[in-house]
Amino acid sequence: MAGVEVRRAAAADVDVVIGVLDESAAWLAARGVVQWPPAFRPEWLEPALRDGDVWLAERDGAAVATVTLQWADRLWPDDGRAGYVHRFAVCRRAAGLGPELLAWAAGATRDRGRDLLRLDCDAGNARLRRYYEAAGFAHRGDVVFPAAGLNWRTGDIVVSRYERSIS
């Protein structure tokens, strides 16, 4: 990625990661999209940070994006074939970086010997669904996600699952 370095986030980076996520959440909310909570909390990220699953993209030493790349997801069968993208956010000052960061996630997944990249989003977020479909992801069905697993939302939500071959 031209001018962008992707590095594993450390526990000490929790506030930086939250800053990127909160900026994205506010931008979405201003457009009427309730995809994420209005403010992320450190305890929601700390397990993934401890596991080494959170990544920061930086330009000129400043964080411009974050992605969590994990190797299992309860919304999918545990088939050992995929990397799972979560909390994928790009700061507005780096708008357009998303496809490159998804390509980076695909490469990291391929490096682990896996051939699929998977992600999900709120089924009601038509714009994001079109974005993922334009990026080559195929819709693999909708599932109900219990709000109890979200810590910030009441009422279950319908989540659209997407998958892209990276072999």
SULQUI-V72732 format. One record per backbone hydrogen bond with DSSP energy under -1.0 kcal/mol. NH is the residue of the N-H (numbers start at 1). CO is the residue of the C=O. E is the energy in kcal/mol with one decimal. If there is no record, write none. Layout:
NH_CO_E, NH_CO_E
This chain:
4_1_-1.9, 5_58_-2.7, 7_56_-2.8, 9_54_-3.0, 13_10_-2.1, 14_11_-1.5, 17_13_-2.6, 18_14_-2.6, 19_15_-2.1, 20_16_-1.9, 21_17_-2.5, 22_18_-3.3, 23_19_-2.0, 24_20_-2.1, 25_21_-2.8, 26_22_-2.5, 27_23_-2.2, 28_24_-2.6, 29_25_-2.7, 30_26_-2.2, 31_28_-1.4, 32_29_-2.0, 33_28_-2.4, 35_33_-1.0, 44_41_-1.7, 45_42_-1.4, 46_42_-2.1, 49_45_-2.4, 50_46_-2.8, 51_47_-2.0, 52_49_-1.2, 53_48_-2.7, 55_67_-2.7, 56_7_-3.0, 57_65_-2.5, 58_5_-3.0, 59_62_-2.6, 62_59_-1.9, 64_57_-3.3, 65_57_-1.3, 66_89_-2.5, 67_55_-1.8, 68_86_-3.0, 69_53_-2.7, 70_84_-2.6, 76_73_-1.9, 79_77_-1.8, 83_116_-1.9, 84_70_-2.9, 85_118_-2.9, 86_68_-2.7, 89_66_-2.6, 91_64_-3.2, 94_91_-2.0, 95_92_-1.8, 97_94_-1.8, 101_97_-2.1, 102_98_-2.6, 103_99_-2.1, 104_100_-2.2, 105_101_-2.3, 106_102_-2.3, 107_103_-2.4, 108_104_-2.6, 109_105_-2.1, 110_106_-2.7, 111_107_-2.4, 113_110_-2.3, 114_109_-1.8, 115_81_-1.3, 116_81_-1.7, 117_164_-2.7, 118_83_-2.9, 119_162_-2.1, 121_160_-1.8, 123_158_-2.9, 125_122_-2.2, 126_124_-1.5, 129_125_-2.2, 130_126_-2.3, 131_127_-2.0, 132_128_-2.5, 133_129_-2.3, 134_130_-2.6, 135_131_-1.3, 136_133_-1.5, 137_132_-2.4, 138_163_-3.3, 140_161_-3.2, 143_159_-2.4, 145_157_-3.4, 149_146_-2.1, 150_147_-2.4, 157_145_-2.4, 159_143_-3.3, 160_121_-3.1, 161_141_-2.9, 162_119_-3.1, 163_138_-1.8, 164_117_-2.3, 166_115_-2.7
